[in-house]
């Protein structure tokens, strides 16, 4: 009786290795899904958050932008400059030079 020889390097993966990899990926996907659900969706009526998000794009692209919005019964506007400053109506509740949310609100 001859012994089996394993001189060749093995190629591919075993079924157990594939199942463990799939199980780990499933755990990561479920944890990620639960983590994403913890973040509240942005309020579409929050003009300050909209301006802050837009300001990030303006600074990154070095192109000025304007925002025209409708807040309740009033039309409001804001101008976003490439240096990060914001000139906006008071309805936006953001500081002029920094572009951050006004703390008085």
Phi, psi and omega in degrees: 000132182258146179277148177287136180251140179241060181282332182281140173291142183283147180245147177083194182231153178279166180297321179298317179298319178294319179294320178295318178297317179295321179295318178296317177297324178294319178295316179297318180296320181290321178294319179296319179297317178294323179292322180292326181292341180286338180279126179288146178292149180293146179282119182293344180265002181273097183293326180294319178294320178297317180294321180295317178296318180293325181296324176300318178292323180296314181292319181294323183266351181057043176226126179293156181214160174236150178239126173243122184223170179239111181250105182067248179252007186243138171274132181235159180216156176214146175244125181253122182263160184289345177274000178097359178277155183227130171247112188217161173294160183294342179295339180286336179055048176230152180283144188294312188274333184261333181078013179262162181301137179291130184285346179288344183279000000 
